[in-house]
């Protein structure tokens, strides 16, 4: 069941503390911008803060989780908390107002609290469309905030991804952001702060949400998702702070990614064409996400190899098979070639994104690597 409390979010302790403190100090800024990179806890934190603000039985460091207000927040059905997010008309929903998408928003938050706009658009069945926050939607904000009766302490407007406001919709919001009605709080949540219009930026207090650390992710994956510790470590390493990606990998069952990849690299090392051709066919048959994931994995492994060769052993966060792989290849491949190899993985990834046939990409990369691996 969905739970939107601070204690459900891994780490970020000092931020949680600062937010709670602002409430006990009666110093809650009326417009706050939570910003963090892909897969950060920015949305989770904003929603936990909204829960805290209206909790009827606030504890020192978290909402109670059981009062009537917390129960409504958990269902994202609190009458004083409103949501705006980018939407696009779909076959099922012709409207372009957030409220029409609320049922889908609830399931999205329940399933992909750390997801991004592409995940969201896929969730609503608009994966090939541009999301948008319309000016009409922005103009409705004031009406929404003044119509509903108070139930909680605060009226809250959660605006997810203000990057998607255009100049018109942003203008419609400016006045209310500057002079909000009494006891009204705006919680904006963004991924790319450099895409926020300066007029919006200057009216908000920023809450910088750092990427999750490896230990935080490992703790979350093992305790909340039942992933075994070795695998959790590997996923945390691959996802590099992006919890959404780590969760996708966890669900994708990629436990043998390393053995698949290591086998591929060994065949390249031996320039074993009789096996590299069928391997390219297997690569071709993988889902696009798995193909990307494999190249991504190669990239991070060779980046670590580069570090390893250049005296950065301490920065290499590997153990077990992966560590052995890096140590062995570090001895076998001349250092000046590793940089080229990383480049070749990048090129392959680029081609894959542009829909070049995966089999050709894999074969091409195999032959290039075979040459680069030679002394
Ligand atoms: Zn409560």
Boltz pocket constraint, residues with backbone or C-beta under 6 A from the ligand:
constraints:
  - pocket:
      binder: B
      contacts: [[A, 51], [A, 54], [A, 55], [A, 56], [A, 57], [A, 58], [A, 63], [A, 64], [A, 65], [A, 66], [A, 67], [A, 68], [A, 69], [A, 70]]
      max_distance: 6.0
